Amino acid sequence: MSGSAEAPEPRFGVRGAWPAIASYAVLRVLGVGVVWAFAIDRRRGLPQLLGGYDAGWYAGIVRHGYDTAIPLKPDGGLAMTNLVFFPLFPGLIAAADPVLPGGPGAAGIAISWLAGLATAWGLYAIGAHLRDRGTGILLAALWAVLPHAFVESMGYTETLFTALAAWSLFAMLRRNWITAGLLCMLAGSTRPTGSALIAVLELTVLTAVVRRRDGWRPWVAGAVAPLGLLGYLAWVGHRLGRADGYLHLQNDAWKMSYDLGQYTVRSAYVLLTEASPLALYVVTLVVVVAFALLILLVTDRVPWQLTVYSGLILAMAFFGDSYYNSKARLLIPAFPLLLPIAAALSKARRPATGVVLGLLTLVSAGYGVYLSLVWTCSP
């Protein structure tokens, strides 16, 4: 017998993850509480702040259903349509609305808060699986104090998608194929960025098939994973009477497309040569930091699935030819970028870790006040 015992495997259930879930909840309540304190002074209601912009679109889908066609502007041009929003989140709102007070808007906020707790649990599971419990706890805490973390508490899809992505990636890492495929399918029903997760799963499946591992299960996961995304694209195409219906409404109604990063580079150049709002400078800084963190992630010897997933999310945000102000928000699901920081903080002295988390909490809460009470566009 060996004189030294192997370290026990971390517990991934709620009993093991509760410090991460509690840390996330406390930090988000603190951030929202700061916004609420400032909102009272401005005579703004918290439900209004948490339920604005895209959250209003989702509530509208629950109240009135999806558009039957792309609406027209008075000049005959195509107007924005709710067909661009994927169905899982409004479907959950519709299911929760009858049992929760406050209408669809409040139901959407509640779902986002619950999804945030599920995300914290999933981030803990990944961090503990790859490193240790401290890394898992800090990964959830860092995600709670991102500059745009206020969005995590709004009736937006970022928290729901990140929860599904985190648990799907965790299932991939542990070769729980059916679970990974089903969660990936749901993620693809939540946001277009589900395509990044689907790509990672299909590559993982291909690797398993080539190596002849786990029998039929990878095949099933690979077949199931894209059904949510492809199903909604097919439904939109059928409703609009054209196979490229979703691309049509995205390009021509919402004016969203992809280039080789020219729009992003041009916008950043303008920020360097002209006075611009604070939000756009913060977005630029977040994108630059994200690239730096991706480089660290590549050198950190984490499973390639996490690196590729983060790289694809970053690429989709960077190459997007519209809504520069939303690029940082689109990076919220790229949580693996925080892994190197979480691992480093878990090894640091507690006072140093506390100072870093405290500073990030202060910045996140303050920027949440700016986004909700000063900035007049979608976060």
Buried (B, 14 or more C-beta within 10 A) or exposed (E): EEEEEEEEEBEBEEEBBBBBBBBBBEBBBBBBEBBBEBBEEEEBEBBEBBBBBBBBBBBBBBBEEBBEEBEEEEEEEBEBBBBBBBBBBBBBBBEBBEEBEEBBBBBBBBBBBBBBBBBBBBBBBBBBBBBBBBBBBBBBBBBBBBBBBBBBBBBBBBBBBBBBBBBBBBBBBEBBBEBBBBBBBBBBBBBBBBBBBBBBBBBBBEEBEEEEEBEEBBBBBBEBBBBBBBBBBBBBBEBBEEEEBBBBBBBEBBEBBBBEBEBBEEBBEEBEEEEBBEBBEBBBEBBEBBEEBBEBBBEBEBBBBBBBBBBBBBBBBBBBBBBBBBBBBBBBBBBBBBBBBBBBBBEBEEEEBEEBBEEBBBBBBBBBBBBBBEBEEBB
